[in-house]
Amino acid sequence: MQKSPSTDELPFLVLAKSIAQSLPSPRSSTTDAISPLSVASGGTSMPAVSIEVSIGSGHSFFGYFVQYDITLVCPLTHRSWTVSKRYSEVLAFRQRLVELRAAGDLAHHLEEALTLPFPKKYIDAEKPHVIAARIKGFEAFVGHLLALYTECALPGSARGALTGILADFLQVPSDIQDMTFEAPAASLCHDDCTICIDAFEVEDVAVPGGVLKLSCGHCFHRDCLHDWCAQAMTCPVCRGPITRITGLYDRMA
């Protein structure tokens, strides 16, 4: 079996990353669109997406291919994970979304992602400027998909089919897919987050997932819990394992 060259052996990947850093991010032509993430984060920024390029081995003319290792960060839990995609996989999924939009049911929700400039298909896909354009294009496209998945996962969403389609492509971890939402208990605002020792405020639960409840029942600010879980996947109070996360959300807050 032919061995794939390592990334360090291929300077064109290093050059491609350098070129990508100088390129502007693609913007949707839908100027009046509102980012789905604005509901989840209280802002307008896209979820964090970063891309590294590497070499994968498999069916191709050269016996290896360029793959894009995409690291995503869930805006609701700050949980990160990485998926690896070839250009052909991203292109095929975009075409699937185009077909869904044509069917009419999901046209409005897919419009912003599908009006983003998408990297062109080239025969010589190993040229640095081609790889660089794909890095920037995928950052924007996948960022929009993650924002759309986040919106679909929020309470009251009726787009179950689209949620599953996006979750499969983005390979969303099961603990994020299983995340549920509930209204906070009336006593919450009398409690403190035991990580930062600050009291929970009404504004904290006005953003879906701003406060997270663990399976043991203890609640924490999302950002505080994210920092804690980087060290240990246990409850900071009772040290029980984190097997389920529930987002607290008060629509009336």
Secondary structure as UniProt FT lines:
FT   HELIX           7..9
FT   HELIX           11..22
FT   TURN            31..32
FT   HELIX           37..41
FT   STRAND          49..57
FT   TURN            61..62
FT   STRAND          64..73
FT   TURN            75..77
FT   STRAND          80..85
FT   HELIX           87..103
FT   TURN            105..106
FT   HELIX           107..114
FT   TURN            125..126
FT   HELIX           128..153
FT   TURN            155..156
FT   HELIX           160..170
FT   HELIX           174..177
FT   STRAND          180..182
FT   TURN            186..187
FT   HELIX           188..190
FT   TURN            194..196
FT   HELIX           202..205
FT   TURN            208..209
FT   STRAND          211..214
FT   TURN            215..216
FT   STRAND          219..221
FT   HELIX           222..229
FT   TURN            230..231
FT   TURN            236..238
FT   STRAND          245..248
FT   TURN            251..252
//
